[in-house]
Amino acid sequence: MVYRGRDEVRRWFQDVLAEPWAHFRIDVEELIEADDGAVFSALAVTARGRGSGVELAAPFWTASWFADGLVVRRQVFWTRDEALEAVGLPG
């Protein structure tokens, strides 16, 4: 899914956080800046369903590109190596 612009990104956050979570947290575990200013991020989400009590723990990785101090593109990956490759870093 592609989200473009501030309004769509804001709507994505609202949709994710609108779920019935008793707990929802994203921790930054690692950040590496690539030569061109792109950034690799290793993240971990933990959550617990409000009604079910089911707990979720999942790692994910992102590549982000910046211009004038703003994120202009961000892509989520299911593997660390894919995200590192996207920003031009060795895996």
N, C-alpha and C positions, 0 to 999 in steps of 0.2 A: 504494500500500500504506500502511496506517495502522498505526502502532505506538503502543500506549498503555502508559504506566507505565514504571518503571525497568527491570523485568525484560525487557520487550519491546524497549526501546531497547538494553539491554545485549546481548540476543540478536542484534539487527541488526548491531551492531559486531562481534560474534564471527563472524557469518556472512560479513560483508564481508572481515574480516581473515583468515578461515580459507582464503580462496582462496590458491592457490600463488603468492604474490607474492614476488619477490626484493627488490622495493622498492615501498613504498606511502607516499605523503605527501599531505597536504592543507595548502595554504598559504592563509592569510587575506590577501586583497589589499586589501580595503576594508571598513570598518564605518561605518554611519551610523545614529544613533539618531533615531527619529521622535518627534514630540511626545508620543505616548501611551506612550512607553517601549519600543515595539517596535523591533527592530533589523534593518536590512538588512545582509546579508553578501555580498560577492563572494569566491568561493573558487576555487581551482584544484587539481585532483587530478593527480598524476603517479604512474605505476606502471609496473612492468616484470614480466612473467610469469617465474616461476622456471624453468619448463621450456622455454617458447617463446622467451623473450627479447624478446617483443613489447612495445613501449613504448606507453603510454597517456598522453595529456595532454588534459584536458578542463576547461573552466570550468563553474561552476554557481553559482547564487545562492540565498540562503535569506532567509526572513522568520521572525523568532523573536519570541515574546511571552513576557514575564516576569511573575511574581507572587512576592512575598516572596523575591526573589533567585534564583528557580529558573525554568528554561525550562518553560513550561506548554503551549506549542505551537510547532512548528517545521514549516515547509513549504519544500520544495525546488522551484525553478523552473528552466526551461530557458532563460529569457530574463531579462536584467537588468530590463527595463521591467516585466515581470509581478511580479517580486519588489518593486521599488520601489512599484508601485501597491498591492500587498498591505499594505504598512505605511503607506500614505498619503503617499508622497513623489513629487514630480514626476519623470517619466522623462527 
